[in-house]
Amino acid sequence: MGTIERLMKPKAPSPCQATSFKLRRARRTDAGALVRLIVALAEFEKLSPPDAEAQARLVRDGFGAQPRFETWLAFADGASDPVGYAIFFETYSTFLARPTLYLEDLFVLPAFHRRGIGSALLRHCIQTAYERGCGRMTWTCLDWNTKAQSFYEGLGAQCLSDWRLYRLTRDRMTNDLTRSQCERSPGSNADPS
C-alpha cells in the first residue's frame, strides 16, 4: 500500500457507512462539479456563493494555462460527482525562506461526513506541503466550527492568537488607489517603488 493509499484509509468508520473513496487532481471537465461544491460550502458557511462572473473566473484561474491554485477532489463509491474537495496554493515565508502551503478550502458534503474523506483530503495537503519543501501549512477556520477546530488541534495545528487576519476587498483597493492618486501632487516625480 502506497503512502497516499495509507493516508486515505479512514479511521474506524461505522459499519453501515461506505468507506471506499478515491482522491484525484481536478481536471477542466470537473469545473462544473467543483463550482457546485463551492456553492455548497458557501451554503454550509452561511455565506454568499460566487456569482456567475466569479464562477467563470474560478474556472479560468483553476484550469487555465497557468493555474493560480490546485484542486483535489474526493469521489465516494457510488457517487457520480465528487463529494469533497481541497483547494490550495503556495505563498512564501521570508523568515523560513521556504514556501507555505495555504489551504483555501477543505469541504465534504454533509451527507458524506464521518467517512474519513475530509481527513484524507487534509492529509493529502499535508503530504503535498511536505514533499514540496514547505516550511508550514496555513489555513483559516470559522470561529463557530468547533468540530473542525478540535480536529485540527488534534493534528498538532495551532490557532495563532497573536496574529490578526486582515482583508482588503477589491472595492476598498479601488477606493484607496483613487484616493492615493488624488493626494499626489501634480508633477511629483516620486517613485512608488
C-alpha distance (Angstrom), angle and dihedral (degrees) to the residues before:
residue distance angle dihedral
M1 . . .
G2 3.82 . .
T3 3.79 126.3 .
I4 3.81 95.1 -99.6
E5 3.81 91.8 47.6
R6 3.82 90.6 51.7
L7 3.79 91.2 48.9
M8 3.80 91.7 49.6
K9 3.80 94.3 51.8
P10 3.81 105.3 108.2
K11 3.79 122.8 -129.5
A12 3.81 119.1 -111.5
P13 3.79 100.8 -36.7
S14 3.76 122.8 -167.9
P15 3.82 109.9 -92.1
C16 3.82 91.1 -122.5
Q17 3.81 93.7 58.4
A18 3.78 127.1 85.4
T19 3.79 109.7 -117.3
S20 3.75 102.6 179.7
F21 3.78 116.3 104.4
K22 3.75 140.5 135.3
L23 3.78 135.8 -140.5
R24 3.75 124.3 -144.0
R25 3.75 138.8 162.5
A26 3.80 113.6 -92.4
R27 3.79 119.2 -106.1
R28 3.79 129.6 -154.7
T29 3.81 88.7 -100.7
D30 3.84 88.2 61.0
A31 3.81 93.1 59.8
G32 3.82 95.6 102.7
A33 3.80 92.9 48.8
L34 3.80 90.7 46.9
V35 3.80 91.7 52.3
R36 3.83 89.5 50.4
L37 3.81 89.9 52.9
I38 3.81 90.9 48.9
V39 3.81 89.5 51.7
A40 3.82 88.8 49.7
L41 3.82 89.6 51.5
A42 3.81 90.3 51.5
E43 3.81 89.6 52.1
F44 3.82 90.9 47.9
E45 3.82 90.6 50.7
K46 3.82 92.0 43.2
L47 3.81 91.4 -120.2
S48 3.79 133.4 130.0
P49 3.81 112.1 -89.6
P50 3.80 122.1 -128.1
D51 3.80 112.5 -79.4
A52 3.82 122.5 -129.7
E53 3.82 93.4 -85.5
A54 3.81 91.8 49.1
Q55 3.80 90.6 47.7
A56 3.82 89.8 54.0
R57 3.82 90.0 50.1
L58 3.82 90.2 49.6
V59 3.79 90.8 55.0
R60 3.81 92.8 45.2
D61 3.80 94.1 45.3
G62 3.79 95.0 44.0
F63 3.78 100.1 42.4
G64 3.81 105.9 24.0
A65 3.79 128.6 110.6
Q66 3.82 90.8 -80.1
P67 3.81 107.6 28.0
R68 3.80 114.7 -148.9
F69 3.81 92.5 -153.9
E70 3.78 141.0 17.2
T71 3.79 123.7 -123.6
W72 3.79 130.0 -160.3
L73 3.79 121.7 -169.3
A74 3.80 131.3 -154.1
F75 3.80 118.9 -142.9
A76 3.80 119.7 -166.9
D77 3.79 119.6 -152.9
G78 3.76 109.2 -92.8
A79 3.82 95.0 19.7
S80 3.81 115.3 109.9
D81 3.80 93.7 -161.4
P82 3.80 128.3 48.5
V83 3.80 115.1 -87.6
G84 3.80 98.0 -159.6
Y85 3.77 143.9 12.4
A86 3.78 146.1 -169.5
I87 3.80 124.9 -150.5
F88 3.79 120.3 -166.8
F89 3.78 141.8 158.0
E90 3.78 137.6 -179.1
T91 3.78 128.1 -98.4
Y92 3.79 124.7 173.3
S93 3.80 134.4 -112.4
T94 3.79 112.0 -147.8
F95 3.81 91.4 -168.3
L96 3.80 94.0 53.1
A97 3.81 92.8 32.5
R98 3.78 87.6 -138.9
P99 3.79 136.0 103.6
T100 3.80 120.1 -94.6
L101 3.79 120.4 -143.7
Y102 3.80 107.9 -135.5
L103 3.79 113.9 -158.5
E104 3.80 106.2 -151.1
D105 3.81 99.6 176.6
L106 3.79 136.2 10.1
F107 3.79 114.3 173.9
V108 3.79 140.1 156.6
L109 3.78 122.3 -174.6
P110 3.83 108.6 -103.1
A111 3.83 92.3 -119.8
F112 3.83 87.4 63.2
H113 3.82 98.5 46.2
R114 3.81 121.1 125.6
R115 3.79 94.6 31.5
G116 3.79 97.7 102.3
I117 3.80 94.1 -104.5
G118 3.81 96.6 118.3
S119 3.80 90.6 45.4
A120 3.81 90.5 51.1
L121 3.80 92.1 49.8
L122 3.81 91.3 49.6
R123 3.78 93.1 45.7
H124 3.81 89.1 50.2
C125 3.82 88.6 54.9
I126 3.81 90.6 48.5
Q127 3.79 91.6 50.6
T128 3.81 91.2 46.8
A129 3.81 90.7 51.3
Y130 3.78 91.0 49.1
E131 3.81 94.5 47.0
R132 3.82 91.4 49.0
G133 3.79 91.9 53.6
C134 3.79 95.5 -111.2
G135 3.78 115.2 169.5
R136 3.79 91.1 -147.4
M137 3.76 146.6 -10.2
T138 3.80 122.5 -126.3
W139 3.80 135.4 -168.2
T140 3.78 141.1 150.3
C141 3.78 130.7 -121.6
L142 3.79 128.5 -163.3
D143 3.79 112.9 -107.6
W144 3.82 93.7 -121.5
N145 3.81 94.7 52.9
T146 3.79 95.5 90.4
K147 3.82 94.3 157.7
A148 3.79 90.6 60.6
Q149 3.81 91.5 43.8
S150 3.80 91.2 53.7
F151 3.78 91.2 48.4
Y152 3.82 93.0 49.6
E153 3.80 92.3 47.6
G154 3.81 89.0 49.3
L155 3.81 87.4 59.9
G156 3.80 90.4 53.7
A157 3.81 97.1 -100.9
Q158 3.79 115.0 146.1
C159 3.78 127.9 -138.4
L160 3.81 103.6 -132.0
S161 3.79 105.2 -135.4
D162 3.81 93.2 170.5
W163 3.83 94.2 61.2
R164 3.80 126.8 69.8
L165 3.78 122.8 -151.2
Y166 3.81 112.9 -130.5
R167 3.77 127.2 -168.3
L168 3.78 131.2 -169.0
T169 3.80 111.7 -167.1
R170 3.80 122.4 -143.9
D171 3.83 90.7 -107.5
R172 3.80 90.2 53.9
M173 3.81 90.7 47.5
T174 3.80 89.2 54.0
N175 3.80 91.1 48.9
D176 3.79 92.5 48.5
L177 3.80 94.1 47.0
T178 3.81 91.7 47.4
R179 3.80 91.1 48.9
S180 3.82 91.4 46.8
Q181 3.81 91.7 52.5
C182 3.81 91.1 50.3
E183 3.81 91.7 49.7
R184 3.82 94.1 53.4
S185 3.73 112.7 97.9
P186 3.81 116.2 -118.1
G187 3.77 112.2 -98.6
S188 3.78 93.2 17.9
N189 3.79 112.3 155.4
A190 3.78 94.2 -161.7
D191 3.79 113.1 144.5
P192 3.83 107.9 -137.4
S193 3.80 90.7 -152.4
